[in-house]
Amino acid sequence: MASVEVSTSRPYHIVIFGASGFTGQFVVEEVARTTAEGPKGNLTWAVAGRSRQKLEKVLDQAAAALGKPELRSSVDIIVADVGEPDSLATMCRQAVIVLNCVGPYRFYGEPVVKACVENGAHCIDISGEPQFLESMQLNYDSQAADKGVYIIGACGFDSIPADMGVIYTRDQFRGTLTAVESFLTASSGPEGGCIHDGTWQSAIYGFSDSGKLRSLRRKFNHKPLPVVGSRIKRRSALFFSNEIEQYSVPFMGADPSVVKRTQRFLVQEHQDTPVQYGAYAGVGGIGNIVKMMFAGLMFWFLVKFSFGQNLLIKYPEFFSFGFFSKAGPTRKQMEGSSFQFAFYGEGYTEGHDPSEGKPNCKIRTLVQGPEAGYVATPIAMVQAALTVLNEPSALPKNGGVYPPGAVFARTSLIDRLNKHGIQFSVI
């Protein structure tokens, strides 16, 4: 398999591309923390981006934050730019895996995928943009398979907790799991919390372009996945959830599409029973609902026009009530924040025929962890990379473009996450 052959001949197991970006700097720290977990206990890695100066600064910051002064001299720097294909090719030829932290991916993601496929490097990203993720599958899956290269999207928060959470729930269920609903809640400490506006920009471009996603999906020509057992009930746009005892809304991120792609792969490749999935997010009490509805109406109105999109991009704090900001959260805010996914599954005990009668058994699992965007995301991304490096024989037999659950369903990724602060448990 490519991961084994490549690792002996390339100077770096991991290259972090976009290492000086807001998320990239935390990925650098996370890789530095886990160097002993590489193949044979020694991870070789480098940082890459447009500006050598900024990359040097990020290594200085990481060295200070971790008390590892040797980082500055022991980690190599590669200058590479999305706009310069030759520089990307040079970077990819030196890496077993490229961790791509440069978003929005709809603008900057494809050149990196293309360079990785052409130069035999695996690629892991943290995109939450269904249009990007699915267009990469459409355009590069067969090329990546021919090269034995794994292109794995959505390997941060929120899709690793969601996608692996569904797989964990299925694996813990004694019988045939047929449906899962997840409820995401996030909490912040006394300092409050926010998300860097890169995620906000991805949402603006995604919603303004949603028609293209529908036409893209038609090109796959997929048949609907079979429904086993009772059909999952779709909930309304706003409802009080007895499960988490707060008002909830359908989750607007990539999770439903990522989980569906994983389920489709598991059905086609392993003849697994497909799990139906509904994703929701808790929004708290009435005060939060009023804010959310006001912000939502403004967003829906403005996102349809280019002048509105420019306003949303220019003033993220104003239009999101401070939920998104150009500065991103402080380290203090990150320390006080956490997330929790509660999964409610149902299905049939062993020996019961799912084609007869309603589900007769339920399960509840939790995935919980630290601050989602810049603590949990680097952990998930780096552990995904280490799983590819250390467990090549547990990956799908062919390279290709995959969602995380499809690649990691038969690996120890969940055990690795448990050891690094993202906890999976059965209630």
Contacts in CASP RR format, 6 or more apart in sequence:
PFRMAT RR
TARGET T0000
AUTHOR 0000-0000-0000
METHOD contacts of the structure
MODEL  1
MASVEVSTSRPYHIVIFGASGFTGQFVVEEVARTTAEGPKGNLTWAVAGR
SRQKLEKVLDQAAAALGKPELRSSVDIIVADVGEPDSLATMCRQAVIVLN
CVGPYRFYGEPVVKACVENGAHCIDISGEPQFLESMQLNYDSQAADKGVY
IIGACGFDSIPADMGVIYTRDQFRGTLTAVESFLTASSGPEGGCIHDGTW
QSAIYGFSDSGKLRSLRRKFNHKPLPVVGSRIKRRSALFFSNEIEQYSVP
FMGADPSVVKRTQRFLVQEHQDTPVQYGAYAGVGGIGNIVKMMFAGLMFW
FLVKFSFGQNLLIKYPEFFSFGFFSKAGPTRKQMEGSSFQFAFYGEGYTE
GHDPSEGKPNCKIRTLVQGPEAGYVATPIAMVQAALTVLNEPSALPKNGG
VYPPGAVFARTSLIDRLNKHGIQFSVI
1 148 0 8 1.000
1 392 0 8 1.000
1 393 0 8 1.000
1 395 0 8 1.000
2 120 0 8 1.000
2 122 0 8 1.000
2 147 0 8 1.000
2 148 0 8 1.000
2 149 0 8 1.000
2 150 0 8 1.000
2 399 0 8 1.000
3 96 0 8 1.000
3 122 0 8 1.000
3 150 0 8 1.000
3 388 0 8 1.000
3 389 0 8 1.000
3 392 0 8 1.000
3 395 0 8 1.000
4 392 0 8 1.000
6 96 0 8 1.000
6 120 0 8 1.000
6 121 0 8 1.000
7 13 0 8 1.000
7 39 0 8 1.000
7 96 0 8 1.000
7 389 0 8 1.000
10 93 0 8 1.000
10 94 0 8 1.000
10 95 0 8 1.000
10 96 0 8 1.000
10 121 0 8 1.000
11 44 0 8 1.000
11 46 0 8 1.000
11 76 0 8 1.000
11 94 0 8 1.000
12 44 0 8 1.000
12 45 0 8 1.000
12 46 0 8 1.000
12 76 0 8 1.000
12 94 0 8 1.000
12 95 0 8 1.000
12 96 0 8 1.000
13 38 0 8 1.000
13 39 0 8 1.000
13 43 0 8 1.000
13 44 0 8 1.000
13 45 0 8 1.000
13 95 0 8 1.000
13 96 0 8 1.000
13 97 0 8 1.000
13 385 0 8 1.000
13 389 0 8 1.000
14 31 0 8 1.000
14 43 0 8 1.000
14 44 0 8 1.000
14 45 0 8 1.000
14 46 0 8 1.000
14 95 0 8 1.000
14 96 0 8 1.000
14 97 0 8 1.000
14 98 0 8 1.000
14 99 0 8 1.000
14 385 0 8 1.000
14 389 0 8 1.000
15 45 0 8 1.000
15 46 0 8 1.000
15 47 0 8 1.000
15 48 0 8 1.000
15 78 0 8 1.000
15 91 0 8 1.000
15 92 0 8 1.000
15 94 0 8 1.000
15 95 0 8 1.000
15 97 0 8 1.000
15 98 0 8 1.000
15 99 0 8 1.000
15 121 0 8 1.000
16 24 0 8 1.000
16 27 0 8 1.000
16 28 0 8 1.000
16 31 0 8 1.000
16 45 0 8 1.000
16 46 0 8 1.000
16 47 0 8 1.000
16 48 0 8 1.000
16 99 0 8 1.000
16 101 0 8 1.000
17 48 0 8 1.000
17 49 0 8 1.000
17 80 0 8 1.000
17 91 0 8 1.000
17 98 0 8 1.000
17 99 0 8 1.000
17 100 0 8 1.000
17 101 0 8 1.000
17 102 0 8 1.000
17 112 0 8 1.000
18 24 0 8 1.000
18 47 0 8 1.000
18 48 0 8 1.000
18 49 0 8 1.000
18 100 0 8 1.000
18 101 0 8 1.000
18 102 0 8 1.000
19 25 0 8 1.000
19 27 0 8 1.000
19 28 0 8 1.000
19 47 0 8 1.000
19 48 0 8 1.000
19 49 0 8 1.000
19 55 0 8 1.000
19 58 0 8 1.000
19 101 0 8 1.000
20 47 0 8 1.000
20 49 0 8 1.000
20 51 0 8 1.000
20 54 0 8 1.000
20 55 0 8 1.000
20 57 0 8 1.000
20 58 0 8 1.000
21 54 0 8 1.000
21 58 0 8 1.000
21 101 0 8 1.000
21 102 0 8 1.000
22 196 0 8 1.000
22 198 0 8 1.000
22 328 0 8 1.000
22 374 0 8 1.000
23 101 0 8 1.000
23 126 0 8 1.000
23 196 0 8 1.000
23 373 0 8 1.000
23 374 0 8 1.000
23 377 0 8 1.000
23 378 0 8 1.000
24 58 0 8 1.000
24 101 0 8 1.000
24 378 0 8 1.000
25 58 0 8 1.000
25 61 0 8 1.000
25 62 0 8 1.000
26 374 0 8 1.000
26 375 0 8 1.000
26 377 0 8 1.000
26 378 0 8 1.000
27 99 0 8 1.000
27 101 0 8 1.000
27 377 0 8 1.000
27 378 0 8 1.000
27 381 0 8 1.000
27 382 0 8 1.000
28 47 0 8 1.000
28 58 0 8 1.000
28 59 0 8 1.000
28 62 0 8 1.000
29 62 0 8 1.000
29 65 0 8 1.000
29 66 0 8 1.000
29 378 0 8 1.000
30 378 0 8 1.000
30 379 0 8 1.000
30 381 0 8 1.000
30 382 0 8 1.000
31 43 0 8 1.000
31 45 0 8 1.000
31 99 0 8 1.000
31 382 0 8 1.000
32 62 0 8 1.000
32 66 0 8 1.000
32 68 0 8 1.000
32 71 0 8 1.000
32 75 0 8 1.000
33 66 0 8 1.000
34 43 0 8 1.000
34 382 0 8 1.000
34 383 0 8 1.000
34 386 0 8 1.000
34 420 0 8 1.000
35 42 0 8 1.000
35 43 0 8 1.000
35 45 0 8 1.000
36 42 0 8 1.000
36 43 0 8 1.000
37 43 0 8 1.000
37 386 0 8 1.000
37 390 0 8 1.000
38 386 0 8 1.000
38 389 0 8 1.000
38 390 0 8 1.000
39 389 0 8 1.000
39 390 0 8 1.000
43 386 0 8 1.000
43 389 0 8 1.000
45 75 0 8 1.000
46 75 0 8 1.000
46 76 0 8 1.000
46 77 0 8 1.000
46 78 0 8 1.000
46 94 0 8 1.000
46 95 0 8 1.000
47 55 0 8 1.000
47 58 0 8 1.000
47 59 0 8 1.000
47 75 0 8 1.000
47 76 0 8 1.000
47 77 0 8 1.000
47 78 0 8 1.000
48 55 0 8 1.000
48 77 0 8 1.000
48 78 0 8 1.000
48 79 0 8 1.000
48 80 0 8 1.000
48 91 0 8 1.000
49 55 0 8 1.000
49 78 0 8 1.000
49 79 0 8 1.000
49 80 0 8 1.000
49 81 0 8 1.000
50 79 0 8 1.000
50 80 0 8 1.000
50 81 0 8 1.000
51 79 0 8 1.000
52 77 0 8 1.000
52 79 0 8 1.000
55 77 0 8 1.000
55 79 0 8 1.000
56 72 0 8 1.000
56 77 0 8 1.000
59 71 0 8 1.000
59 72 0 8 1.000
59 75 0 8 1.000
59 77 0 8 1.000
60 72 0 8 1.000
62 68 0 8 1.000
62 71 0 8 1.000
63 69 0 8 1.000
63 70 0 8 1.000
63 71 0 8 1.000
63 72 0 8 1.000
78 90 0 8 1.000
78 91 0 8 1.000
78 94 0 8 1.000
79 87 0 8 1.000
80 87 0 8 1.000
80 88 0 8 1.000
80 90 0 8 1.000
80 91 0 8 1.000
81 87 0 8 1.000
81 88 0 8 1.000
82 88 0 8 1.000
82 102 0 8 1.000
82 108 0 8 1.000
82 109 0 8 1.000
82 111 0 8 1.000
82 112 0 8 1.000
83 111 0 8 1.000
85 111 0 8 1.000
85 114 0 8 1.000
85 115 0 8 1.000
88 111 0 8 1.000
88 112 0 8 1.000
88 115 0 8 1.000
89 115 0 8 1.000
89 118 0 8 1.000
89 119 0 8 1.000
91 98 0 8 1.000
91 115 0 8 1.000
92 98 0 8 1.000
92 115 0 8 1.000
92 116 0 8 1.000
92 118 0 8 1.000
92 119 0 8 1.000
92 120 0 8 1.000
92 121 0 8 1.000
93 119 0 8 1.000
93 120 0 8 1.000
93 121 0 8 1.000
95 121 0 8 1.000
96 121 0 8 1.000
96 122 0 8 1.000
96 389 0 8 1.000
97 121 0 8 1.000
97 122 0 8 1.000
97 123 0 8 1.000
97 124 0 8 1.000
97 385 0 8 1.000
97 388 0 8 1.000
97 389 0 8 1.000
98 112 0 8 1.000
98 116 0 8 1.000
98 121 0 8 1.000
98 122 0 8 1.000
98 123 0 8 1.000
98 124 0 8 1.000
99 124 0 8 1.000
99 125 0 8 1.000
99 381 0 8 1.000
99 382 0 8 1.000
99 385 0 8 1.000
100 109 0 8 1.000
100 112 0 8 1.000
100 123 0 8 1.000
100 124 0 8 1.000
100 125 0 8 1.000
101 125 0 8 1.000
101 126 0 8 1.000
102 108 0 8 1.000
102 109 0 8 1.000
102 112 0 8 1.000
103 109 0 8 1.000
103 127 0 8 1.000
103 198 0 8 1.000
103 202 0 8 1.000
104 129 0 8 1.000
104 198 0 8 1.000
104 201 0 8 1.000
104 202 0 8 1.000
104 205 0 8 1.000
105 125 0 8 1.000
105 127 0 8 1.000
105 128 0 8 1.000
105 129 0 8 1.000
105 132 0 8 1.000
105 202 0 8 1.000
106 129 0 8 1.000
106 131 0 8 1.000
106 132 0 8 1.000
106 202 0 8 1.000
106 205 0 8 1.000
106 206 0 8 1.000
106 209 0 8 1.000
107 205 0 8 1.000
109 125 0 8 1.000
109 127 0 8 1.000
109 132 0 8 1.000
110 132 0 8 1.000
110 135 0 8 1.000
110 136 0 8 1.000
110 139 0 8 1.000
112 123 0 8 1.000
112 125 0 8 1.000
113 123 0 8 1.000
113 136 0 8 1.000
113 140 0 8 1.000
113 151 0 8 1.000
113 401 0 8 1.000
114 140 0 8 1.000
115 121 0 8 1.000
116 122 0 8 1.000
116 123 0 8 1.000
116 149 0 8 1.000
116 151 0 8 1.000
117 123 0 8 1.000
117 140 0 8 1.000
117 143 0 8 1.000
117 144 0 8 1.000
117 147 0 8 1.000
117 149 0 8 1.000
117 151 0 8 1.000
120 147 0 8 1.000
120 148 0 8 1.000
120 149 0 8 1.000
121 149 0 8 1.000
122 149 0 8 1.000
122 150 0 8 1.000
122 151 0 8 1.000
122 152 0 8 1.000
122 388 0 8 1.000
123 149 0 8 1.000
123 150 0 8 1.000
123 151 0 8 1.000
123 152 0 8 1.000
123 153 0 8 1.000
124 152 0 8 1.000
124 153 0 8 1.000
124 155 0 8 1.000
124 381 0 8 1.000
124 384 0 8 1.000
124 385 0 8 1.000
124 388 0 8 1.000
125 152 0 8 1.000
125 153 0 8 1.000
125 154 0 8 1.000
125 155 0 8 1.000
126 153 0 8 1.000
126 154 0 8 1.000
126 155 0 8 1.000
126 156 0 8 1.000
126 157 0 8 1.000
126 377 0 8 1.000
126 380 0 8 1.000
126 381 0 8 1.000
127 133 0 8 1.000
127 153 0 8 1.000
127 154 0 8 1.000
127 202 0 8 1.000
127 254 0 8 1.000
128 154 0 8 1.000
128 158 0 8 1.000
128 159 0 8 1.000
128 202 0 8 1.000
128 253 0 8 1.000
128 254 0 8 1.000
129 202 0 8 1.000
129 205 0 8 1.000
129 206 0 8 1.000
129 254 0 8 1.000
130 213 0 8 1.000
130 253 0 8 1.000
130 254 0 8 1.000
130 257 0 8 1.000
130 258 0 8 1.000
131 206 0 8 1.000
131 209 0 8 1.000
131 212 0 8 1.000
131 213 0 8 1.000
131 216 0 8 1.000
133 153 0 8 1.000
133 154 0 8 1.000
133 254 0 8 1.000
133 257 0 8 1.000
133 258 0 8 1.000
133 261 0 8 1.000
133 403 0 8 1.000
134 213 0 8 1.000
134 216 0 8 1.000
134 217 0 8 1.000
134 220 0 8 1.000
134 257 0 8 1.000
134 261 0 8 1.000
135 216 0 8 1.000
136 151 0 8 1.000
136 153 0 8 1.000
136 401 0 8 1.000
137 261 0 8 1.000
137 401 0 8 1.000
137 402 0 8 1.000
138 216 0 8 1.000
138 219 0 8 1.000
138 220 0 8 1.000
140 151 0 8 1.000
140 400 0 8 1.000
140 401 0 8 1.000
141 400 0 8 1.000
141 401 0 8 1.000
142 400 0 8 1.000
144 150 0 8 1.000
144 151 0 8 1.000
144 399 0 8 1.000
144 400 0 8 1.000
144 401 0 8 1.000
145 398 0 8 1.000
145 399 0 8 1.000
145 400 0 8 1.000
147 399 0 8 1.000
148 398 0 8 1.000
148 399 0 8 1.000
148 400 0 8 1.000
149 399 0 8 1.000
149 400 0 8 1.000
150 388 0 8 1.000
150 395 0 8 1.000
150 399 0 8 1.000
150 400 0 8 1.000
150 402 0 8 1.000
150 407 0 8 1.000
151 400 0 8 1.000
151 401 0 8 1.000
151 402 0 8 1.000
152 384 0 8 1.000
152 388 0 8 1.000
152 401 0 8 1.000
152 402 0 8 1.000
152 403 0 8 1.000
152 404 0 8 1.000
152 407 0 8 1.000
153 159 0 8 1.000
153 401 0 8 1.000
153 402 0 8 1.000
153 403 0 8 1.000
153 404 0 8 1.000
154 160 0 8 1.000
154 163 0 8 1.000
154 254 0 8 1.000
154 258 0 8 1.000
154 403 0 8 1.000
154 404 0 8 1.000
155 380 0 8 1.000
155 381 0 8 1.000
155 384 0 8 1.000
155 404 0 8 1.000
156 373 0 8 1.000
156 376 0 8 1.000
156 377 0 8 1.000
156 380 0 8 1.000
156 381 0 8 1.000
156 384 0 8 1.000
157 339 0 8 1.000
157 372 0 8 1.000
157 373 0 8 1.000
157 376 0 8 1.000
157 377 0 8 1.000
157 380 0 8 1.000
158 184 0 8 1.000
158 251 0 8 1.000
158 253 0 8 1.000
158 254 0 8 1.000
158 255 0 8 1.000
158 372 0 8 1.000
159 254 0 8 1.000
159 255 0 8 1.000
159 258 0 8 1.000
159 403 0 8 1.000
159 404 0 8 1.000
160 380 0 8 1.000
160 384 0 8 1.000
160 404 0 8 1.000
160 417 0 8 1.000
160 422 0 8 1.000
161 339 0 8 1.000
161 341 0 8 1.000
161 367 0 8 1.000
161 376 0 8 1.000
161 380 0 8 1.000
161 422 0 8 1.000
162 182 0 8 1.000
162 184 0 8 1.000
162 255 0 8 1.000
162 258 0 8 1.000
162 259 0 8 1.000
162 279 0 8 1.000
162 341 0 8 1.000
163 255 0 8 1.000
163 258 0 8 1.000
163 259 0 8 1.000
163 262 0 8 1.000
163 403 0 8 1.000
163 404 0 8 1.000
163 405 0 8 1.000
164 367 0 8 1.000
164 404 0 8 1.000
164 405 0 8 1.000
164 408 0 8 1.000
164 413 0 8 1.000
164 414 0 8 1.000
164 417 0 8 1.000
164 424 0 8 1.000
165 182 0 8 1.000
165 341 0 8 1.000
165 343 0 8 1.000
165 365 0 8 1.000
165 367 0 8 1.000
165 414 0 8 1.000
165 424 0 8 1.000
166 180 0 8 1.000
166 182 0 8 1.000
166 259 0 8 1.000
166 262 0 8 1.000
166 263 0 8 1.000
166 275 0 8 1.000
166 277 0 8 1.000
166 343 0 8 1.000
167 262 0 8 1.000
167 405 0 8 1.000
167 408 0 8 1.000
167 409 0 8 1.000
167 414 0 8 1.000
168 343 0 8 1.000
168 365 0 8 1.000
168 367 0 8 1.000
168 414 0 8 1.000
168 424 0 8 1.000
169 177 0 8 1.000
169 180 0 8 1.000
169 275 0 8 1.000
169 343 0 8 1.000
169 345 0 8 1.000
169 363 0 8 1.000
169 365 0 8 1.000
170 177 0 8 1.000
170 180 0 8 1.000
170 275 0 8 1.000
172 363 0 8 1.000
172 365 0 8 1.000
172 426 0 8 1.000
173 345 0 8 1.000
173 347 0 8 1.000
173 361 0 8 1.000
173 363 0 8 1.000
174 349 0 8 1.000
174 350 0 8 1.000
174 361 0 8 1.000
175 347 0 8 1.000
175 348 0 8 1.000
175 349 0 8 1.000
175 350 0 8 1.000
175 351 0 8 1.000
175 352 0 8 1.000
175 361 0 8 1.000
176 228 0 8 1.000
176 273 0 8 1.000
176 347 0 8 1.000
176 348 0 8 1.000
176 350 0 8 1.000
176 352 0 8 1.000
176 354 0 8 1.000
177 273 0 8 1.000
177 275 0 8 1.000
177 345 0 8 1.000
177 346 0 8 1.000
177 347 0 8 1.000
177 363 0 8 1.000
178 228 0 8 1.000
178 229 0 8 1.000
178 230 0 8 1.000
178 273 0 8 1.000
178 275 0 8 1.000
178 276 0 8 1.000
178 346 0 8 1.000
178 347 0 8 1.000
178 348 0 8 1.000
178 354 0 8 1.000
178 359 0 8 1.000
179 229 0 8 1.000
179 230 0 8 1.000
179 232 0 8 1.000
179 275 0 8 1.000
179 276 0 8 1.000
179 277 0 8 1.000
179 345 0 8 1.000
179 346 0 8 1.000
179 347 0 8 1.000
179 359 0 8 1.000
180 275 0 8 1.000
180 276 0 8 1.000
180 277 0 8 1.000
180 278 0 8 1.000
180 343 0 8 1.000
180 344 0 8 1.000
180 345 0 8 1.000
181 232 0 8 1.000
181 243 0 8 1.000
181 277 0 8 1.000
181 278 0 8 1.000
181 279 0 8 1.000
181 280 0 8 1.000
181 343 0 8 1.000
181 344 0 8 1.000
181 345 0 8 1.000
182 251 0 8 1.000
182 255 0 8 1.000
182 277 0 8 1.000
182 278 0 8 1.000
182 279 0 8 1.000
182 280 0 8 1.000
182 341 0 8 1.000
182 342 0 8 1.000
182 343 0 8 1.000
182 344 0 8 1.000
183 241 0 8 1.000
183 243 0 8 1.000
183 244 0 8 1.000
183 248 0 8 1.000
183 280 0 8 1.000
183 281 0 8 1.000
183 282 0 8 1.000
183 341 0 8 1.000
183 342 0 8 1.000
183 344 0 8 1.000
184 251 0 8 1.000
184 279 0 8 1.000
184 280 0 8 1.000
184 281 0 8 1.000
184 282 0 8 1.000
184 339 0 8 1.000
184 340 0 8 1.000
184 341 0 8 1.000
185 244 0 8 1.000
185 246 0 8 1.000
185 281 0 8 1.000
185 282 0 8 1.000
185 339 0 8 1.000
185 340 0 8 1.000
185 342 0 8 1.000
186 337 0 8 1.000
186 338 0 8 1.000
186 339 0 8 1.000
186 340 0 8 1.000
186 372 0 8 1.000
187 337 0 8 1.000
187 338 0 8 1.000
187 339 0 8 1.000
187 340 0 8 1.000
188 333 0 8 1.000
188 336 0 8 1.000
188 337 0 8 1.000
189 333 0 8 1.000
189 336 0 8 1.000
189 337 0 8 1.000
190 336 0 8 1.000
191 330 0 8 1.000
191 332 0 8 1.000
191 333 0 8 1.000
191 336 0 8 1.000
192 333 0 8 1.000
192 336 0 8 1.000
192 337 0 8 1.000
193 329 0 8 1.000
193 333 0 8 1.000
193 337 0 8 1.000
194 322 0 8 1.000
194 323 0 8 1.000
194 324 0 8 1.000
194 325 0 8 1.000
194 328 0 8 1.000
194 329 0 8 1.000
194 333 0 8 1.000
195 323 0 8 1.000
195 324 0 8 1.000
195 325 0 8 1.000
195 328 0 8 1.000
195 329 0 8 1.000
195 373 0 8 1.000
196 324 0 8 1.000
196 325 0 8 1.000
196 326 0 8 1.000
196 327 0 8 1.000
196 328 0 8 1.000
196 329 0 8 1.000
196 374 0 8 1.000
197 313 0 8 1.000
197 316 0 8 1.000
197 324 0 8 1.000
197 325 0 8 1.000
197 326 0 8 1.000
197 328 0 8 1.000
198 324 0 8 1.000
199 324 0 8 1.000
200 312 0 8 1.000
200 313 0 8 1.000
200 316 0 8 1.000
200 320 0 8 1.000
200 324 0 8 1.000
201 313 0 8 1.000
203 252 0 8 1.000
204 303 0 8 1.000
204 309 0 8 1.000
204 312 0 8 1.000
204 313 0 8 1.000
205 309 0 8 1.000
206 213 0 8 1.000
207 299 0 8 1.000
207 300 0 8 1.000
207 303 0 8 1.000
208 303 0 8 1.000
208 304 0 8 1.000
208 309 0 8 1.000
222 264 0 8 1.000
225 260 0 8 1.000
225 263 0 8 1.000
225 264 0 8 1.000
225 267 0 8 1.000
225 274 0 8 1.000
226 267 0 8 1.000
226 274 0 8 1.000
227 274 0 8 1.000
227 276 0 8 1.000
228 273 0 8 1.000
228 274 0 8 1.000
228 354 0 8 1.000
228 355 0 8 1.000
229 347 0 8 1.000
229 348 0 8 1.000
229 354 0 8 1.000
229 355 0 8 1.000
229 357 0 8 1.000
229 358 0 8 1.000
229 359 0 8 1.000
230 346 0 8 1.000
230 357 0 8 1.000
230 358 0 8 1.000
230 359 0 8 1.000
231 276 0 8 1.000
232 276 0 8 1.000
232 277 0 8 1.000
232 278 0 8 1.000
234 278 0 8 1.000
235 248 0 8 1.000
235 250 0 8 1.000
235 280 0 8 1.000
237 249 0 8 1.000
237 250 0 8 1.000
238 247 0 8 1.000
238 248 0 8 1.000
238 249 0 8 1.000
238 289 0 8 1.000
239 247 0 8 1.000
239 248 0 8 1.000
240 246 0 8 1.000
240 247 0 8 1.000
240 248 0 8 1.000
241 247 0 8 1.000
241 248 0 8 1.000
241 280 0 8 1.000
241 282 0 8 1.000
243 342 0 8 1.000
243 344 0 8 1.000
244 282 0 8 1.000
244 342 0 8 1.000
246 282 0 8 1.000
246 283 0 8 1.000
246 284 0 8 1.000
246 285 0 8 1.000
247 282 0 8 1.000
247 283 0 8 1.000
247 284 0 8 1.000
247 285 0 8 1.000
247 286 0 8 1.000
247 288 0 8 1.000
247 289 0 8 1.000
248 280 0 8 1.000
248 281 0 8 1.000
248 282 0 8 1.000
248 283 0 8 1.000
249 280 0 8 1.000
249 281 0 8 1.000
249 282 0 8 1.000
249 283 0 8 1.000
249 292 0 8 1.000
250 278 0 8 1.000
250 279 0 8 1.000
250 280 0 8 1.000
250 281 0 8 1.000
251 278 0 8 1.000
251 279 0 8 1.000
251 280 0 8 1.000
251 281 0 8 1.000
252 281 0 8 1.000
253 279 0 8 1.000
255 279 0 8 1.000
256 277 0 8 1.000
256 278 0 8 1.000
256 279 0 8 1.000
258 403 0 8 1.000
258 404 0 8 1.000
259 275 0 8 1.000
259 277 0 8 1.000
259 279 0 8 1.000
259 403 0 8 1.000
260 277 0 8 1.000
261 402 0 8 1.000
261 403 0 8 1.000
261 406 0 8 1.000
262 403 0 8 1.000
262 404 0 8 1.000
262 405 0 8 1.000
262 406 0 8 1.000
262 409 0 8 1.000
263 272 0 8 1.000
263 274 0 8 1.000
263 275 0 8 1.000
263 277 0 8 1.000
264 274 0 8 1.000
265 396 0 8 1.000
265 402 0 8 1.000
265 403 0 8 1.000
265 406 0 8 1.000
266 272 0 8 1.000
266 274 0 8 1.000
266 406 0 8 1.000
266 409 0 8 1.000
267 273 0 8 1.000
267 274 0 8 1.000
269 396 0 8 1.000
269 406 0 8 1.000
273 354 0 8 1.000
283 289 0 8 1.000
283 292 0 8 1.000
291 321 0 8 1.000
295 319 0 8 1.000
295 320 0 8 1.000
295 321 0 8 1.000
295 323 0 8 1.000
298 319 0 8 1.000
299 312 0 8 1.000
299 319 0 8 1.000
302 308 0 8 1.000
302 309 0 8 1.000
302 311 0 8 1.000
302 312 0 8 1.000
302 319 0 8 1.000
303 309 0 8 1.000
303 312 0 8 1.000
311 319 0 8 1.000
312 319 0 8 1.000
316 322 0 8 1.000
316 324 0 8 1.000
316 325 0 8 1.000
316 326 0 8 1.000
317 324 0 8 1.000
317 325 0 8 1.000
317 326 0 8 1.000
329 337 0 8 1.000
329 371 0 8 1.000
329 374 0 8 1.000
333 371 0 8 1.000
334 370 0 8 1.000
334 371 0 8 1.000
334 374 0 8 1.000
334 375 0 8 1.000
335 371 0 8 1.000
336 371 0 8 1.000
337 370 0 8 1.000
337 371 0 8 1.000
337 372 0 8 1.000
337 375 0 8 1.000
338 368 0 8 1.000
338 369 0 8 1.000
338 370 0 8 1.000
338 371 0 8 1.000
339 368 0 8 1.000
339 369 0 8 1.000
339 370 0 8 1.000
339 371 0 8 1.000
339 372 0 8 1.000
339 376 0 8 1.000
340 366 0 8 1.000
340 367 0 8 1.000
340 368 0 8 1.000
340 369 0 8 1.000
341 366 0 8 1.000
341 367 0 8 1.000
341 368 0 8 1.000
342 364 0 8 1.000
342 365 0 8 1.000
342 366 0 8 1.000
343 363 0 8 1.000
343 364 0 8 1.000
343 365 0 8 1.000
343 366 0 8 1.000
343 367 0 8 1.000
344 362 0 8 1.000
344 363 0 8 1.000
344 364 0 8 1.000
345 362 0 8 1.000
345 363 0 8 1.000
345 364 0 8 1.000
346 359 0 8 1.000
346 361 0 8 1.000
346 362 0 8 1.000
346 363 0 8 1.000
347 354 0 8 1.000
347 359 0 8 1.000
347 360 0 8 1.000
347 361 0 8 1.000
347 362 0 8 1.000
348 354 0 8 1.000
348 359 0 8 1.000
348 360 0 8 1.000
348 361 0 8 1.000
349 360 0 8 1.000
349 361 0 8 1.000
352 360 0 8 1.000
363 426 0 8 1.000
364 426 0 8 1.000
364 427 0 8 1.000
365 424 0 8 1.000
365 425 0 8 1.000
365 426 0 8 1.000
365 427 0 8 1.000
366 423 0 8 1.000
366 424 0 8 1.000
366 425 0 8 1.000
366 427 0 8 1.000
367 422 0 8 1.000
367 423 0 8 1.000
367 424 0 8 1.000
368 422 0 8 1.000
368 423 0 8 1.000
368 425 0 8 1.000
369 376 0 8 1.000
369 421 0 8 1.000
369 422 0 8 1.000
369 423 0 8 1.000
370 376 0 8 1.000
370 379 0 8 1.000
370 421 0 8 1.000
370 422 0 8 1.000
376 422 0 8 1.000
379 417 0 8 1.000
379 420 0 8 1.000
379 421 0 8 1.000
379 422 0 8 1.000
380 417 0 8 1.000
380 422 0 8 1.000
383 413 0 8 1.000
383 416 0 8 1.000
383 417 0 8 1.000
383 420 0 8 1.000
384 404 0 8 1.000
384 408 0 8 1.000
384 413 0 8 1.000
386 416 0 8 1.000
387 394 0 8 1.000
387 408 0 8 1.000
387 411 0 8 1.000
387 412 0 8 1.000
387 413 0 8 1.000
387 416 0 8 1.000
388 395 0 8 1.000
388 407 0 8 1.000
391 411 0 8 1.000
391 412 0 8 1.000
394 410 0 8 1.000
394 411 0 8 1.000
394 412 0 8 1.000
395 407 0 8 1.000
395 411 0 8 1.000
396 402 0 8 1.000
396 406 0 8 1.000
396 407 0 8 1.000
404 413 0 8 1.000
414 424 0 8 1.000
417 423 0 8 1.000
417 424 0 8 1.000
418 424 0 8 1.000
END
